[in-house]
Amino acid sequence: TLPIVHRGMIHDQVVKTMGYGGRRTGLSLEWRDKRLFSIAAGLFASGLDSHYLSDGFAEDWVGRAGVTPLLGLTVGANVYGHTDARIPGNIKRGIAYGLDATFDRWGLRAWIESLFGDNLTAASGVPFFAAGRILAAYRIDLGREIWAEPFAFAEALDPNVIVRDDAALRLAGGVTVGRGAHYRAQLEIARRMPEPAAL
């Protein structure tokens, strides 16, 4: 009920604008060792690149390794290579790195993720961006398949770590109420401080 990958400021800026992540056409492979270790790799068409056919294949590639040291806890590291060819004849290539952890046990669910890498959307140069987000929720069983899940969400984004006073912070909280897996409603209150600098 709380997919962190599609929520908030980082999704809007890092995924939609910078192009790191999202659903793309491509191929991915994954190997797991009895739920303890996992390794994944993929190659995808760069979804932001409307001119990639004329400029050569603008590919995105990704790799991730994860480990489950304790029941309910998974930690991982990933790397993402992105090609930006939205301007014909001007292909930019960048790399972003990430660390993540998830926990799901005893009714508590939590996600934490950090991201840092090349910001290819800057007006000049290729500055380094940094971002992080955390989402936590606790599910309460109210009986008759009815449940409530209060949650809290925080994220921070600095589109250029060299420039001062361009970082943004977003805080959110609320509750999701549902019945089984069929019905749910969510109330969320959020505050953003301040708007991120123009990319």
Phi and psi in degrees as GROMACS dihedral restraints (atoms count N, CA, C in turn):
[ dihedral_restraints ]
;  ai    aj    ak    al  type     phi  dphi    fc
    3     4     5     6     1  -131.8    20    10
    4     5     6     7     1    66.7    20    10
    6     7     8     9     1   -72.4    20    10
    7     8     9    10     1   109.3    20    10
    9    10    11    12     1   -65.3    20    10
   10    11    12    13     1   -28.6    20    10
   12    13    14    15     1   -64.5    20    10
   13    14    15    16     1   -23.8    20    10
   15    16    17    18     1  -110.2    20    10
   16    17    18    19     1    24.9    20    10
   18    19    20    21     1  -120.7    20    10
   19    20    21    22     1   136.3    20    10
   21    22    23    24     1    84.2    20    10
   22    23    24    25     1  -168.3    20    10
   24    25    26    27     1   -64.1    20    10
   25    26    27    28     1   -41.4    20    10
   27    28    29    30     1   -65.8    20    10
   28    29    30    31     1   -38.8    20    10
   30    31    32    33     1   -62.1    20    10
   31    32    33    34     1   -42.7    20    10
   33    34    35    36     1   -65.5    20    10
   34    35    36    37     1   -41.9    20    10
   36    37    38    39     1   -89.0    20    10
   37    38    39    40     1   -48.5    20    10
   39    40    41    42     1   -78.7    20    10
   40    41    42    43     1   -42.3    20    10
   42    43    44    45     1   -83.5    20    10
   43    44    45    46     1   -56.6    20    10
   45    46    47    48     1   -72.5    20    10
   46    47    48    49     1   -42.1    20    10
   48    49    50    51     1   -88.7    20    10
   49    50    51    52     1   -51.8    20    10
   51    52    53    54     1   -77.9    20    10
   52    53    54    55     1   -26.8    20    10
   54    55    56    57     1    94.4    20    10
   55    56    57    58     1     9.2    20    10
   57    58    59    60     1   -86.6    20    10
   58    59    60    61     1   107.3    20    10
   60    61    62    63     1   102.7    20    10
   61    62    63    64     1  -167.9    20    10
   63    64    65    66     1    93.3    20    10
   64    65    66    67     1   172.6    20    10
   66    67    68    69     1   -85.0    20    10
   67    68    69    70     1   127.3    20    10
   69    70    71    72     1  -135.6    20    10
   70    71    72    73     1   158.6    20    10
   72    73    74    75     1   -77.3    20    10
   73    74    75    76     1   130.1    20    10
   75    76    77    78     1   172.9    20    10
   76    77    78    79     1  -156.8    20    10
   78    79    80    81     1  -135.0    20    10
   79    80    81    82     1   135.5    20    10
   81    82    83    84     1  -136.9    20    10
   82    83    84    85     1   149.7    20    10
   84    85    86    87     1  -131.0    20    10
   85    86    87    88     1   146.3    20    10
   87    88    89    90     1  -141.7    20    10
   88    89    90    91     1   140.9    20    10
   90    91    92    93     1  -125.4    20    10
   91    92    93    94     1   133.4    20    10
   93    94    95    96     1  -126.0    20    10
   94    95    96    97     1   144.2    20    10
   96    97    98    99     1  -116.1    20    10
   97    98    99   100     1    90.0    20    10
   99   100   101   102     1    48.4    20    10
  100   101   102   103     1    41.2    20    10
  102   103   104   105     1    67.3    20    10
  103   104   105   106     1     6.8    20    10
  105   106   107   108     1   -92.1    20    10
  106   107   108   109     1   -52.8    20    10
  108   109   110   111     1  -115.3    20    10
  109   110   111   112     1   151.8    20    10
  111   112   113   114     1  -148.0    20    10
  112   113   114   115     1   143.1    20    10
  114   115   116   117     1  -134.0    20    10
  115   116   117   118     1   132.1    20    10
  117   118   119   120     1  -134.9    20    10
  118   119   120   121     1   149.0    20    10
  120   121   122   123     1  -148.9    20    10
  121   122   123   124     1   150.2    20    10
  123   124   125   126     1  -155.6    20    10
  124   125   126   127     1   158.9    20    10
  126   127   128   129     1  -132.5    20    10
  127   128   129   130     1   127.1    20    10
  129   130   131   132     1  -136.7    20    10
  130   131   132   133     1   153.6    20    10
  132   133   134   135     1   -69.8    20    10
  133   134   135   136     1   138.7    20    10
  135   136   137   138     1   -74.9    20    10
  136   137   138   139     1   110.9    20    10
  138   139   140   141     1   -67.3    20    10
  139   140   141   142     1   -18.4    20    10
  141   142   143   144     1   -87.1    20    10
  142   143   144   145     1    -6.5    20    10
  144   145   146   147     1   -98.7    20    10
  145   146   147   148     1    91.9    20    10
  147   148   149   150     1   -70.8    20    10
  148   149   150   151     1   -15.9    20    10
  150   151   152   153     1  -111.8    20    10
  151   152   153   154     1    16.1    20    10
  153   154   155   156     1   -68.4    20    10
  154   155   156   157     1   -25.3    20    10
  156   157   158   159     1   -67.0    20    10
  157   158   159   160     1   -36.6    20    10
  159   160   161   162     1   -82.1    20    10
  160   161   162   163     1   -20.6    20    10
  162   163   164   165     1   -99.7    20    10
  163   164   165   166     1     7.8    20    10
  165   166   167   168     1    95.6    20    10
  166   167   168   169     1   161.6    20    10
  168   169   170   171     1   -65.9    20    10
  169   170   171   172     1   115.0    20    10
  171   172   173   174     1   -91.4    20    10
  172   173   174   175     1    99.9    20    10
  174   175   176   177     1  -101.4    20    10
  175   176   177   178     1   149.9    20    10
  177   178   179   180     1  -113.1    20    10
  178   179   180   181     1   140.8    20    10
  180   181   182   183     1  -130.8    20    10
  181   182   183   184     1   150.7    20    10
  183   184   185   186     1  -144.8    20    10
  184   185   186   187     1   145.8    20    10
  186   187   188   189     1  -140.3    20    10
  187   188   189   190     1   144.4    20    10
  189   190   191   192     1  -148.1    20    10
  190   191   192   193     1   140.9    20    10
  192   193   194   195     1  -126.2    20    10
  193   194   195   196     1   136.7    20    10
  195   196   197   198     1  -136.8    20    10
  196   197   198   199     1   158.4    20    10
  198   199   200   201     1  -142.8    20    10
  199   200   201   202     1   145.5    20    10
  201   202   203   204     1  -115.4    20    10
  202   203   204   205     1    87.6    20    10
  204   205   206   207     1   -74.2    20    10
  205   206   207   208     1   -26.9    20    10
  207   208   209   210     1  -134.7    20    10
  208   209   210   211     1   155.9    20    10
  210   211   212   213     1   -61.2    20    10
  211   212   213   214     1   123.1    20    10
  213   214   215   216     1    91.6    20    10
  214   215   216   217     1   -10.2    20    10
  216   217   218   219     1  -115.0    20    10
  217   218   219   220     1   128.6    20    10
  219   220   221   222     1  -130.5    20    10
  220   221   222   223     1   133.0    20    10
  222   223   224   225     1  -124.6    20    10
  223   224   225   226     1   149.9    20    10
  225   226   227   228     1  -155.8    20    10
  226   227   228   229     1   167.9    20    10
  228   229   230   231     1  -135.5    20    10
  229   230   231   232     1   145.8    20    10
  231   232   233   234     1  -143.8    20    10
  232   233   234   235     1   161.1    20    10
  234   235   236   237     1  -138.0    20    10
  235   236   237   238     1   140.5    20    10
  237   238   239   240     1  -134.3    20    10
  238   239   240   241     1   121.7    20    10
  240   241   242   243     1  -102.1    20    10
  241   242   243   244     1   124.6    20    10
  243   244   245   246     1  -121.5    20    10
  244   245   246   247     1   140.9    20    10
  246   247   248   249     1  -114.3    20    10
  247   248   249   250     1   125.0    20    10
  249   250   251   252     1  -111.3    20    10
  250   251   252   253     1   111.1    20    10
  252   253   254   255     1  -126.3    20    10
  253   254   255   256     1    34.6    20    10
  255   256   257   258     1   -67.6    20    10
  256   257   258   259     1   -26.8    20    10
  258   259   260   261     1   -97.6    20    10
  259   260   261   262     1   116.2    20    10
  261   262   263   264     1   -55.4    20    10
  262   263   264   265     1   132.5    20    10
  264   265   266   267     1    80.8    20    10
  265   266   267   268     1     0.2    20    10
  267   268   269   270     1  -129.3    20    10
  268   269   270   271     1    81.4    20    10
  270   271   272   273     1   -88.6    20    10
  271   272   273   274     1   128.6    20    10
  273   274   275   276     1  -115.9    20    10
  274   275   276   277     1   141.5    20    10
  276   277   278   279     1  -126.4    20    10
  277   278   279   280     1   134.2    20    10
  279   280   281   282     1  -140.1    20    10
  280   281   282   283     1   166.0    20    10
  282   283   284   285     1  -130.8    20    10
  283   284   285   286     1   138.7    20    10
  285   286   287   288     1  -124.9    20    10
  286   287   288   289     1   147.5    20    10
  288   289   290   291     1  -122.3    20    10
  289   290   291   292     1   152.7    20    10
  291   292   293   294     1  -149.4    20    10
  292   293   294   295     1   152.6    20    10
  294   295   296   297     1  -126.3    20    10
  295   296   297   298     1   141.3    20    10
  297   298   299   300     1  -147.7    20    10
  298   299   300   301     1   158.8    20    10
  300   301   302   303     1  -149.9    20    10
  301   302   303   304     1   143.9    20    10
  303   304   305   306     1  -131.6    20    10
  304   305   306   307     1   147.2    20    10
  306   307   308   309     1  -138.0    20    10
  307   308   309   310     1   133.0    20    10
  309   310   311   312     1  -147.8    20    10
  310   311   312   313     1    94.6    20    10
  312   313   314   315     1  -164.8    20    10
  313   314   315   316     1   149.9    20    10
  315   316   317   318     1    58.9    20    10
  316   317   318   319     1    29.4    20    10
  318   319   320   321     1    85.2    20    10
  319   320   321   322     1   -11.2    20    10
  321   322   323   324     1   -94.4    20    10
  322   323   324   325     1   129.6    20    10
  324   325   326   327     1  -124.3    20    10
  325   326   327   328     1   134.6    20    10
  327   328   329   330     1  -146.2    20    10
  328   329   330   331     1   143.5    20    10
  330   331   332   333     1  -130.2    20    10
  331   332   333   334     1   138.5    20    10
  333   334   335   336     1  -139.9    20    10
  334   335   336   337     1   139.0    20    10
  336   337   338   339     1  -149.6    20    10
  337   338   339   340     1   139.5    20    10
  339   340   341   342     1  -124.6    20    10
  340   341   342   343     1   143.8    20    10
  342   343   344   345     1  -137.4    20    10
  343   344   345   346     1   142.4    20    10
  345   346   347   348     1  -156.7    20    10
  346   347   348   349     1   144.8    20    10
  348   349   350   351     1   170.9    20    10
  349   350   351   352     1  -162.9    20    10
  351   352   353   354     1   -82.1    20    10
  352   353   354   355     1   129.7    20    10
  354   355   356   357     1   -95.7    20    10
  355   356   357   358     1   100.2    20    10
  357   358   359   360     1   -81.3    20    10
  358   359   360   361     1    -4.0    20    10
  360   361   362   363     1   -95.5    20    10
  361   362   363   364     1     0.1    20    10
  363   364   365   366     1   -65.8    20    10
  364   365   366   367     1   151.1    20    10
  366   367   368   369     1   -64.3    20    10
  367   368   369   370     1   -34.0    20    10
  369   370   371   372     1  -143.3    20    10
  370   371   372   373     1   141.3    20    10
  372   373   374   375     1    71.4    20    10
  373   374   375   376     1  -172.9    20    10
  375   376   377   378     1  -130.1    20    10
  376   377   378   379     1    84.1    20    10
  378   379   380   381     1   -71.1    20    10
  379   380   381   382     1   166.2    20    10
  381   382   383   384     1   -97.6    20    10
  382   383   384   385     1   130.1    20    10
  384   385   386   387     1  -107.2    20    10
  385   386   387   388     1   158.5    20    10
  387   388   389   390     1  -140.6    20    10
  388   389   390   391     1   141.6    20    10
  390   391   392   393     1  -152.5    20    10
  391   392   393   394     1   156.5    20    10
  393   394   395   396     1  -157.2    20    10
  394   395   396   397     1   151.9    20    10
  396   397   398   399     1  -153.5    20    10
  397   398   399   400     1   151.7    20    10
  399   400   401   402     1  -143.0    20    10
  400   401   402   403     1   138.4    20    10
  402   403   404   405     1  -135.4    20    10
  403   404   405   406     1   128.9    20    10
  405   406   407   408     1  -132.8    20    10
  406   407   408   409     1   142.2    20    10
  408   409   410   411     1  -147.2    20    10
  409   410   411   412     1   150.9    20    10
  411   412   413   414     1  -132.4    20    10
  412   413   414   415     1   121.5    20    10
  414   415   416   417     1   -91.1    20    10
  415   416   417   418     1   131.3    20    10
  417   418   419   420     1  -115.6    20    10
  418   419   420   421     1   123.9    20    10
  420   421   422   423     1   -84.6    20    10
  421   422   423   424     1   119.6    20    10
  423   424   425   426     1  -100.4    20    10
  424   425   426   427     1     0.7    20    10
  426   427   428   429     1    92.9    20    10
  427   428   429   430     1   157.0    20    10
  429   430   431   432     1    55.0    20    10
  430   431   432   433     1    38.7    20    10
  432   433   434   435     1    66.8    20    10
  433   434   435   436     1     7.9    20    10
  435   436   437   438     1   -91.4    20    10
  436   437   438   439     1   135.2    20    10
  438   439   440   441     1  -139.8    20    10
  439   440   441   442     1   158.2    20    10
  441   442   443   444     1  -130.8    20    10
  442   443   444   445     1   143.1    20    10
  444   445   446   447     1  -136.6    20    10
  445   446   447   448     1    92.5    20    10
  447   448   449   450     1   -66.0    20    10
  448   449   450   451     1   147.3    20    10
  450   451   452   453     1  -145.0    20    10
  451   452   453   454     1   157.8    20    10
  453   454   455   456     1  -135.8    20    10
  454   455   456   457     1   142.1    20    10
  456   457   458   459     1  -140.3    20    10
  457   458   459   460     1   133.0    20    10
  459   460   461   462     1  -139.0    20    10
  460   461   462   463     1   142.8    20    10
  462   463   464   465     1  -150.6    20    10
  463   464   465   466     1   150.9    20    10
  465   466   467   468     1  -136.2    20    10
  466   467   468   469     1   145.2    20    10
  468   469   470   471     1  -142.0    20    10
  469   470   471   472     1   128.0    20    10
  471   472   473   474     1  -121.3    20    10
  472   473   474   475     1   104.0    20    10
  474   475   476   477     1   -69.2    20    10
  475   476   477   478     1   -18.0    20    10
  477   478   479   480     1  -149.1    20    10
  478   479   480   481     1   106.0    20    10
  480   481   482   483     1   -68.5    20    10
  481   482   483   484     1   -16.8    20    10
  483   484   485   486     1   -80.7    20    10
  484   485   486   487     1   -36.2    20    10
  486   487   488   489     1   -77.4    20    10
  487   488   489   490     1   135.1    20    10
  489   490   491   492     1   -85.9    20    10
  490   491   492   493     1   153.0    20    10
  492   493   494   495     1    62.6    20    10
  493   494   495   496     1    30.4    20    10
  495   496   497   498     1  -114.5    20    10
  496   497   498   499     1     5.2    20    10
  498   499   500   501     1   -82.2    20    10
  499   500   501   502     1   156.3    20    10
  501   502   503   504     1  -132.8    20    10
  502   503   504   505     1   149.9    20    10
  504   505   506   507     1  -129.1    20    10
  505   506   507   508     1   138.3    20    10
  507   508   509   510     1  -129.9    20    10
  508   509   510   511     1   129.1    20    10
  510   511   512   513     1  -118.9    20    10
  511   512   513   514     1   140.5    20    10
  513   514   515   516     1  -147.4    20    10
  514   515   516   517     1   153.6    20    10
  516   517   518   519     1  -156.9    20    10
  517   518   519   520     1   159.7    20    10
  519   520   521   522     1   173.1    20    10
  520   521   522   523     1  -160.8    20    10
  522   523   524   525     1  -147.5    20    10
  523   524   525   526     1   140.9    20    10
  525   526   527   528     1  -110.6    20    10
  526   527   528   529     1   132.0    20    10
  528   529   530   531     1  -121.2    20    10
  529   530   531   532     1   135.8    20    10
  531   532   533   534     1  -153.7    20    10
  532   533   534   535     1   173.9    20    10
  534   535   536   537     1  -129.0    20    10
  535   536   537   538     1   114.7    20    10
  537   538   539   540     1    57.1    20    10
  538   539   540   541     1  -140.6    20    10
  540   541   542   543     1  -107.0    20    10
  541   542   543   544     1    11.8    20    10
  543   544   545   546     1  -102.6    20    10
  544   545   546   547     1   -35.8    20    10
  546   547   548   549     1  -128.3    20    10
  547   548   549   550     1   140.8    20    10
  549   550   551   552     1  -159.4    20    10
  550   551   552   553     1   149.9    20    10
  552   553   554   555     1  -138.7    20    10
  553   554   555   556     1   147.6    20    10
  555   556   557   558     1  -134.8    20    10
  556   557   558   559     1   137.0    20    10
  558   559   560   561     1  -116.4    20    10
  559   560   561   562     1   127.7    20    10
  561   562   563   564     1  -136.6    20    10
  562   563   564   565     1   138.6    20    10
  564   565   566   567     1  -121.3    20    10
  565   566   567   568     1   131.5    20    10
  567   568   569   570     1  -136.3    20    10
  568   569   570   571     1   152.3    20    10
  570   571   572   573     1  -136.8    20    10
  571   572   573   574     1   136.1    20    10
  573   574   575   576     1  -118.6    20    10
  574   575   576   577     1   130.6    20    10
  576   577   578   579     1  -141.3    20    10
  577   578   579   580     1   116.1    20    10
  579   580   581   582     1   -86.9    20    10
  580   581   582   583     1  -161.6    20    10
  582   583   584   585     1   -67.8    20    10
  583   584   585   586     1   140.0    20    10
  585   586   587   588     1   -64.5    20    10
  586   587   588   589     1   152.2    20    10
  588   589   590   591     1   -62.1    20    10
  589   590   591   592     1   155.1    20    10
  591   592   593   594     1   -61.6    20    10
  592   593   594   595     1   134.0    20    10
